[in-house]
Amino acid sequence: MSTWCYGLSMMLFAISPPAALSADRFEPARVRIRSVMTAHNIPSVSVAIAHKGQIVWEEGFGWANVQRRVAATSHTLYPLASITKPITATALMVLVEQGRIDLDNPIDGYLGTQKITAKIGDPKDATVRRVADHTSGLPLHAMFVYRDELASRSPMEEMIRRYAVLTAPPGEAHVYSNMNYGLLGYAIERVSGKTYAQFVTEQVLAPLGLHESVIPESIGLDGSATGYWGDRVVPPNDSVTKGSSGAFMSAHDLVRFGMFHLHGELPGQKRTVLSRARLQSMRETRPLVDGSKVDYGIGWVVGRRHGLDYFGHNGGKAGSATVLAIYPEAEAVIVVLGNGVSRVGAVHLLEADLIHALLPDTIRADHGYKPTPEMAGRWRGHIDTYTGRIALDLDLQPSGRVLLSIDSAPAQEVIKVKLDPRTSTLQLGDIVGDLGTPDARRHPGPLQLSLRLRGSDRLTGAITSNSLETLSHRMGDALSYWVEMGKSERR
């Protein structure tokens, strides 16, 4: 049975209900999701949250296919883009645990006749581990093929000949490259004697009970969420380097994949895929040869977010924007999948809303901003538009947290913040809101706010509805309105 048929047939009777939801707990996140979708022209978003070993919320919003009016759910399959990399890394570690691949051997030993070449450095130093953490010396690489093109995917041997060329000595720098995971996917095929899709399905997806997960052998997957760029449909597409960007999953399955990496096992898991020690080793990072820190392990970005230890991965390509974020000390897994990428970052930013909805005391962002003593505090004022006046509330907390409310709507935390201390001008971006004018509603876009301190108790400037970057085939608008605010003692 093909990988595609296996995934499609099994998903029909493998859907399990989520744990009981708390509507009040996640309602602010629902409001935020719908607002971001409207502001950034995103057709659908599917989310899932797991906490302490249980799925506590999963839900779909909008249309997986706009033209056919197919609603998105937490069981809709989306192309994962680069979240395929931790899946590839998991399959790689299966072969490592079986003793068939050694992380500290040169990747060339697993590639057959076509080897890495070098303009500088020694290919023998490009070990499997360095390929997996993007310190191999290979440069930036990404190449995609589309189903509606005449060109087909080139054989991996030819891609290695053309693009697997060292431009830095291995271990000198961290350079994110799809070629690295193309090499790993190819090594998996060479060592296992199976296609990449067959091995990953048989050794990772099936044992974990991830039946809403498919790695198609061909380009794209019919029945998955349709990709959009602005208002245009994106043809099914895939990376030439299969191990870097080829998987499809539902939010339900992806959150369970994250739970496996967090806890080491899943309810209903058929057999041990990897030991806990092996899973933990994937989150360990190795420094560069000069001792510099690298924030990438084996398939995982590793560091701190929102004041918590973190590992995870984002993905983005034409028609797809994806997030998988895992917080070990909080025992939390967050998934966000979207099928509109006129602004990929808009989908990625929703992860902050979800972790904050689950754990309200988390720090939403670290944008390096701190208000001056004169600017810190609560500000109240208004926006003047040609249709009337709108209330505006702003809370500039000493910690750097920025909360904003437009027209008495629930306060949103602003992630994109910049302060010019020379002019005392505050720039806020990626704000969600409705300014109410017919002009602004014609092409909705994210809002941006520019405020300058006048004296000690007055902020003035403009708020702009900016759709210049949200439309794919016509020019958007940038519509600005006067803003004036004064210091408020109200808390």
N, C-alpha and C positions, 0 to 999 in steps of 0.2 A: 504494500500500500504506500502511496506517495506521502511525503511529509504533509503536503497540503490537505489531502483527504483525511489523513489521520487526525490532524488538528481540528478540521471542520466537523468530522463525525463525532469525535469525543466530546467536543465542547457542548453538544446538544444535551448531554445528560450529566455534565460535570459541574453545573452551576450550583453553588451552595449559597444559601442566604447569609447576609451579613449579620453581625451582632446587632442587638437593639440600638437604634439611633436615638440621639438626643437632639430633637429639632432645635431647641433653644440654643444649644451649645454651638451648633454649626450654622445657624441662620445668618449671622453676619458674614460668614465666608460665602454662603450662597449668594447673598446680595452683592458681594464684591466680585464674585465670578461672573455673574450676569452683567454687571456694570463694565468689567474689563472686556468681556466679549463684545458688548455694544460699542465701546469706545475704540476698540482695535479691530473691529470687523472680523471676529473669530467665529466661524460657524458653530463649532462644538468644543466642549471641554469635558473630559471624564476624569474623576478624581477618586482616590481611595486613601484611607488612613488606617493604619494598624497601631495598636498600643498595647503593650504588655501581652503580646501573643494572640491578640484578637483583632479582627477587622471591626472597627467601631463606626466607620462611615464609608460608603461608596455610592457614587451617584453620577449620572450623566446629564449634561446640559446642552441644549441646542440640537443641531442637525448633523448627523454623521454624513448624510448626503442631502444637500439642500434641494436639488432638483427633484429628487424622488420623495422628499419629506420622510427620510428615515431618521428617527430619533436616536440620539446617542444615549448609551447606557454604560454602566460600569463593566459590561461584558462585550462592548464593541471593541474590535481589534483595531489598533493604530500601528503605523510603522514607528518603530522605536528610535530610528536613526542611531545615534552614537551610544545609546543605552545597550545596543548590541554588544559593545565592547566588554562589559562585565559578564555577559553571557558567554562570549568567546573565551574570556579568561577562566570562567568556571569549567568549561570543557577542557581547556588546556591543563588545568590543575587535576582533572580526572586522570589524564595521561601521566602527569607528574607523579601522582599518588600510585599509579600502577607501575611506575618505574620505567616508563617508555620514553619519557622526555626528562631531561635534566635542565633546570632553569639556568645553570651556570655554564652550559655548553654553548658554543656558537650556534646561532640560528641556522647558519649555512648547513650544518650537519643534518637538518631535517627538511631541506628544500629540494633535494634531487640534483639534477645536473646544472640548473640555472642558479647561480649564486649572486650574493650582493657584490657590487663593485665599489671602489673607493676613489674619490679624488683626493682625500686626505684621511689619515687614520688607517687602522687595520680591521678588516671585516671580522677577523677572529675575535675581536673584542666586542662585537655586536652579539652579545649573548641573548638567549631567550628572555632572561629577566630584563635586560636593557630594552629589548624590543617591547616587552609588555608594559614598561613604565615610561616609554617614550624618551629614553635617553640613548637610543641606539646610534645617533649620528645621522639618521635619515631626516630630510627636510620636510616641511609642510607638504602634504599631498591630500587631495580629494578629487575624485573623478566619478561622475554619475552617468548612467545610461538610462534612457527613457524608452518605454514600450513603443511609442509612436515614431521612434527613429529607425532608420535603416540599419545603423550601426548596432552591432551586438557586443556583448561583453567579451573583451579580449582574454585569451588564456592567461592564467596567472604567471606562467613562465615568461610570457612576453612583457607583462607589466613589471615583473622583477627586472628584466633586462633594461627596460626603458627608465624606470623610476626608482628602483632600489639601489640608489647611489649615495654613498656617504658623503656629506658635505661638511661634516665636523667629526672629530675623533669621538668614538663611542665613550659615553660618560662625561663629556665636556659640558653638555647643555641639555635641558629638557625642551623638546620640540614636539608638540602634539601632531601626529601624522596618521592618517588612515592607512598608509602603507604598512605601518607597524602591525596593525591588526589584520591587514590582508595577509601578511607573512604568517601570522599565527594561525589564521584560518586555513591557510594552505599547508602549514606544518601538521595541523590536526588531520587533514585529509591524507597526507603522505604517510604519517605514522599509523593511522587507524585503518587505512585501506578502504575507507568509506567517504562519501561526500560529506562536506561540512554540515549540511542540513541533516543528513542521516545520523551522524555521530552525535550532534548536539541534541537532537530529538530523542534518540535512544538512551543516551547516557546522562542527560540533564533534565529535559522537559518531561518526558514520560515518567521517570522514577519519582519526580517531585509532584506528579499529578497536575502539572500545568497544561491543561487540555485546551485552554483558550490562548494558545501560543503556537505560532507557525513560523517556520523558516522556509519560504517557498524556493523551489529550485529555479523558477523562472523569475522574470522581472515583475515586481508588484504582486498584490494579492487581491483578487476580486472578492467583494463582500466586506472589505475593511473600510474604515472611515476614508471618505474621499478627500484628497488633499486640495487645498485652495491657496492661491496667492492673491490676496485682495478678493475681487469678485470672480476670478478666473480659476477654472479647474486645472489642477496640475496633473499631467499624465503620470501613471504609475512609473516609478523609477527605483533604482537601486544603485548602490556603490559598486564600482568595478572590483574593489577589494572587499570580498564577501564578508569576511569576519569583522568588518568595521561598522556595518550599517544595514544588515539584512533582515533583522527579526521583526515580527509583528506580535503584539500582545495586547490583551485587555488590561485595564487598570486593576481589575480583580486579580488577574494572574501576576501582574508585575508587583503588586504589593506583597503577594505571597512569595515571590522570588526574593524580595527584600527581606521578608521575615525569615526565610531560610538562611540567608547570609548573616542575619542578626542572631538567630537562636540556634542554628545548626540542624534543625529538623522542622518538618511541617506535619500537621495532623493528616493522616492518611498517606504519608510518604511510604513508597513501596520498599525502598532500600536506601542504605547510606550512599549518598553521592560523594560527599567529601567529609572528612573528619573536621571537628571543630577547630583543631589546631591548624589544619590546612586553610580553612576559611579565614581564621585570624591572620595567617601569614599573608594573605592577599591584601590586607590593609596596612601592612608594614611598608615603610618607604626607605629607600637607600639614598644616601647623599651622592652628589656629583663628585668627580675626582678631586675637585678643589675644596670639598667639604660643604658646598652649598646645599641647602635644603631643597628637596623635591616634594611636591604635594600630591604625587601620584604613586599608587602602589601597583598591584597587578590587577588592572581593570577598574580600579576605583580612584576617584579623586578623594583625598584624605585631608582633613583639617578641622577647623572650627567654624560653625555658623550659628548665629543667633545665641551666642554664649554657650554652645554645646559642642562636644566632640561630634564629628560628622564623617561619614563616608557616603559616596553616592556618585551619580553621573547625570549630566544633562544630555539632550540630543536635539538636533535641529537640522532639517534639510527642507527642500521644496515640498510643501504640503504637510509638514510634521514639526511639532515642537513638544519635547518630552522632558519630564523630570522624575528622577528617583532619588530621594533623600532619606538617609538612615541615620538615626541618632541613638547610639548604643546606650548611653547612660540614662536616657529617657525611655528606652525601649519603644521607640517610635519609628514608623516608616511612612513616608509621604510620597504619593504618586500624583502627578498631573500630566495628562495627555491632551493635546490639542491638534486640530487639523487645519488651522489657518496660520500662516507665518509671515504676513506682511510685516509684523514686528514680533520676532521670536521671543524676545525678552519679556513681552507682556505675559506669555504663558509661564515662563520661568519664574517671574515675580510672584505668581499666585502661590507658590510653595511657601513663601513667607507668611501669607495669610492663613494657610492651613496649619502650619506648625504653631502659629500663634493662637489659632482657634482651639487647638488641642491643649497647648501649654501656654496660657496667657502671660506668664512671667518671662517668657523668652525674649531675647533682644531681637527685634525685627531686622535690623541692618546695621552694618558698621561702615558708614560712608565717610568717616573721618571728619564729620562736621560737628562743631560745638558752637553754640551761639555766644556772642559777646554778652557781657552782663547787661548792657543796654537793651539788647534784643530779646533776651530770655524772658519768658513769661507768657501770659495769656493776652491775646489781641482779638478785638472784635471790630468788625467793620462791614463794608458792603461792596458789591460789584454794581456798577452802573452800566446797563445795556440800553439799547434803543427801545426795548420793550418794557423796561422797568428796573427796579432795584432788587438785588438778591443779597441775603445775609451771608457773611463769611466769618468763620471763627478759626483762629490759628493758635495752637499751643506749642511754643518753642521751649522744650524742656531742657534744663541745664545738661542733662546726659547726652543730648544730641537727638533725642527722639522728637519727631515732628508729627503732630496730629492736626488734621484739617477737616472742617465741616463746611459744606456748601449748602445753603438754603435749608438749614436745620437738619440735614441728612446725618445718619450716624457717622461719627468721626472715622476717617481713614488715616492710616499711617503712611506718610510720604517717604518713599525709599530713595528717590533721586533728589539729592540736596547738595547745593553748593553755595558757599558764602565767599564773597570778595571782601576781605577785611579792609582793603584800602578805601573802597567806596561805601562800605556797609550795605551792599546789595545782596539780597538773598534770592537764589534761583531754585525753584521747586519744579520737578518734572514728573511725568507719568502719573498725573492726577486723574482720577475718574470722577466725572460729574457732568451734569446737564446745565448749560447756561441759559436754556429756555428760549433762545431766539430761533426763529425759523431758519436763519442763515446757518447757525451752528449745527442745527439738527439735520441740515441737508446732507452734510458729509461728517458724521460724528468722528471725533478723534480725541486723543488724550489731551488733557489740559496742562498748561505750564504757567507758572506764576513767577513774576519778577517784582520784588519789593525792595525799595530803598528807604533806609532810616532817615527821617527828617527830624532833626532835633533829638529829643530823648523819648518822645511818646507818640510818634506818628510814623506810619509806614504808608508809602504810596507807590503806585506802579500800575501794572497791567496783568490781567489774566487772559491767556490765549487758548482758543480751541484750535488745535493744530492737526489737520488731516493731510498735510503735505506728503507724509510718508506712509499713509495707510491705504492708498488706492494704487492699483497696479497698472491701470491702463488710461488714467486721466489725472490731471493735476488736482490736488486737493486744495484746501484753504487754510489760511492762518488768520483768525479773526480775534482781535484783541479788544478788551473792555477795561475801563478805568476801575482801579481798586484803591480804596482808602481805608486805613485801619488805625485804631487807637488802643493804647494799653488798657487792659481790663483787670479788675481785681477779682472778678467772679471765678470761682473754681468749680 
